[in-house]
Amino acid sequence: MWQGLGRPGPATILAMLALVAALAGTAYAAGRIDGRAVKVKSLPGNRLRLGSVPANRLRPGVLGARIPGQITGSQIDERSLGQVPSAAYADIAGTAQSALDAQTAINAVNAVNASTVNGHGAGCLPGTEPFAGACWQTSASEAAATAPAAAVSCAAQGGTLPEALQLAAFAQQPGIKLDAGDEWSGDLTTFSGENAYGVVTVSASAVLNSKLSTELRHYRCVVPLVV
């Protein structure tokens, strides 16, 4: 065959060897190429098959910054997430604020007759009004009682029977009327024996009298200011 064409020269032989080497290299590369053989930044992302590159081989942040169609809230199972610390603190703060608001509301309701005493805010419960640095009941008791029983009733309410002169002064306030049958005060006049003593009463006309402690009279209590 070569006789008809003549003996190939050195240049032809080198060209043939180069062609064979090139073809063999291409076949080898097609069968053996992997990620380590790819030059950095030589392939665009759209040339990679989906799912062919694991997430741990991607640069940090590339999932959120480069891949479209990010996960939305509707795709997340909230049960798999713990509470964010700030949210937990917010819950505690919200509960504390609610409790504070509730207590403030209670105080506002109770302090119907809000006033100021020596520069400090104070208020009296319903059915009482401020006078002489305390809260005085605006009406006498419905039932009459002995002086000791009246004192016990006032003590149960956190208060005491008023002093006689203060009760007489309170009777002069607008809208205040003492019971027609006199009211007990906390002042004693005489003491003659065991459980036998006289107590000052104040009449509707602000007149002071002395009655035996065993007699029945109406009364009103004086309780501390609600501050």
C-alpha positions in Angstrom: 0.0 0.0 0.0 2.7 2.3 0.9 4.6 1.4 -2.3 1.9 3.1 -4.4 1.8 6.3 -2.3 5.5 6.3 -1.4 7.1 6.0 2.0 5.6 8.4 4.6 7.9 11.1 5.7 8.8 12.0 9.3 6.3 14.8 9.4 3.4 12.5 8.4 4.4 10.0 11.0 4.4 12.7 13.7 1.0 14.0 12.6 -0.5 10.5 12.8 1.0 10.0 16.3 -0.4 13.3 17.5 -3.9 12.4 16.1 -3.9 9.1 17.9 -2.7 10.6 21.2 -5.4 13.3 20.9 -8.2 10.8 20.3 -7.0 8.6 23.2 -6.9 11.6 25.5 -10.4 12.6 24.7 -11.7 9.1 25.3 -9.9 8.9 28.7 -11.2 12.3 29.7 -14.8 11.4 28.8 -14.6 8.3 31.0 -12.6 9.6 34.0 -13.4 13.3 34.4 -14.6 14.4 37.9 -14.9 17.5 40.0 -11.3 17.6 40.8 -10.4 17.8 37.2 -12.6 20.8 36.6 -10.9 24.2 36.8 -12.3 26.5 39.4 -15.1 28.8 38.1 -14.8 27.2 34.6 -18.4 25.9 34.6 -21.5 28.1 35.0 -24.2 26.8 37.3 -26.7 26.2 34.5 -24.4 23.5 33.1 -24.6 21.3 36.3 -27.3 18.6 36.5 -29.8 19.2 39.3 -28.9 17.4 42.5 -25.4 16.5 41.2 -23.6 18.7 43.7 -24.1 18.1 47.5 -24.9 21.0 49.7 -21.6 20.7 51.7 -19.7 21.4 48.5 -21.3 24.8 48.0 -20.0 28.1 49.3 -21.7 29.3 52.5 -24.7 31.5 51.7 -25.1 30.3 48.2 -28.4 28.5 48.9 -30.0 31.7 50.2 -28.4 34.1 47.8 -28.2 32.3 44.5 -31.0 29.7 44.3 -34.4 31.0 43.3 -37.7 29.8 44.9 -36.6 29.9 48.6 -38.6 28.0 51.2 -41.6 29.9 52.5 -43.3 29.8 55.9 -46.1 27.5 54.6 -43.5 24.8 53.8 -42.0 24.7 57.4 -43.4 22.5 60.1 -43.6 24.9 63.1 -43.6 21.9 65.5 -40.0 21.2 64.4 -38.9 24.7 65.5 -38.1 25.8 69.1 -39.2 29.1 70.5 -37.0 32.0 69.7 -35.4 33.3 72.9 -36.6 36.8 72.2 -40.1 35.6 71.8 -39.9 33.8 75.1 -38.8 37.0 76.8 -41.6 38.8 75.0 -44.2 36.4 76.4 -42.9 37.0 79.9 -42.8 40.7 79.4 -46.4 40.6 78.0 -47.6 38.6 81.0 -45.9 41.0 83.4 -47.4 44.0 81.6 -50.8 42.5 81.6 -50.6 41.8 85.4 -49.4 45.4 85.9 -52.2 46.8 83.8 -54.8 44.6 85.7 -53.5 45.8 89.1 -53.5 49.4 87.9 -57.1 49.0 86.7 -58.1 47.5 90.1 -56.5 50.4 91.9 -58.3 52.9 89.6 -61.6 51.3 90.4 -61.1 51.2 94.1 -59.7 54.7 94.3 -63.1 56.2 93.4 -62.5 59.2 95.6 -58.9 59.8 94.5 -57.2 62.6 96.5 -53.8 63.8 97.6 -52.5 63.6 101.1 -49.2 65.4 102.0 -48.3 65.3 98.3 -48.9 61.6 97.9 -51.7 60.1 95.8 -54.4 58.3 97.8 -57.9 57.1 97.4 -60.8 55.7 99.3 -62.9 52.6 98.6 -66.5 52.9 97.5 -68.8 54.0 100.3 -66.1 56.1 101.9 -64.6 59.5 101.4 -61.4 61.1 102.6 -61.5 63.2 105.7 -58.8 64.1 108.3 -56.2 61.9 106.7 -58.4 58.7 106.5 -61.4 57.2 104.7 -64.7 57.7 106.5 -67.8 55.7 105.8 -70.4 58.0 104.4 -73.3 56.2 106.0 -73.9 54.7 109.4 -74.3 51.0 109.9 -77.6 49.4 109.0 -77.8 47.5 112.3 -77.2 49.0 115.8 -74.7 47.3 118.1 -73.0 47.7 121.4 -69.8 49.7 121.6 -67.6 46.6 121.8 -69.4 44.9 118.9 -69.1 48.1 116.8 -65.3 48.3 117.6 -64.9 44.6 116.5 -66.8 45.3 113.3 -64.6 48.2 112.4 -61.4 46.2 113.2 -62.6 43.5 110.9 -62.7 46.1 108.1 -59.2 47.3 108.9 -60.4 50.4 110.7 -61.5 51.8 114.0 -64.4 53.8 115.5 -63.8 57.6 115.1 -62.8 60.0 117.8 -65.8 62.0 119.1 -64.7 65.5 118.1 -63.7 64.3 114.6 -67.0 62.5 114.2 -68.8 65.8 115.1 -66.6 67.6 112.6 -67.3 65.0 109.9 -71.0 65.5 110.5 -70.7 69.0 109.2 -69.4 67.9 105.8 -71.8 68.3 102.8 -74.1 65.3 102.4 -73.2 63.7 105.7 -75.9 62.9 108.2 -75.4 61.2 111.5 -78.0 58.6 112.8 -80.9 60.2 114.6 -80.2 57.9 117.6 -76.6 59.0 118.1 -73.5 57.1 116.9 -70.7 55.5 118.8 -67.3 57.1 118.9 -64.1 55.5 120.2 -63.8 57.8 123.3 -64.4 56.6 126.8 -65.8 58.8 129.6 -66.1 56.7 132.7 -65.1 53.2 133.8 -66.9 51.8 136.8 -66.1 48.1 136.7 -65.6 45.0 134.6 -67.2 45.6 131.2 -69.0 48.6 132.6 -67.9 51.9 131.0 -69.4 55.0 129.4 -68.7 55.8 125.7 -69.1 59.1 124.0 -71.8 59.3 121.3 -72.4 62.0 118.8 -75.9 63.1 117.9 -77.3 64.3 114.6 -76.9 67.9 115.8 -73.2 67.2 116.7 -73.9 67.1 120.4 -71.7 64.8 122.5 -73.3 62.5 125.0 -72.2 59.6 127.1 -73.9 56.2 126.9 -73.3 52.8 128.5 -71.3 50.5 126.3 -74.0 47.9 126.5 -76.6 50.1 124.8 -77.3 49.7 121.1 -76.2 52.5 118.8 -75.4 52.8 115.1 -71.8 53.5 114.1 -69.5 54.2 111.2 -65.8 53.1 110.7 -62.7 55.0 109.8 -60.3 53.0 107.6 -56.8 53.9 106.3 -56.3 55.6 103.0 -55.5 53.3 100.0 -52.2 54.5 98.7 
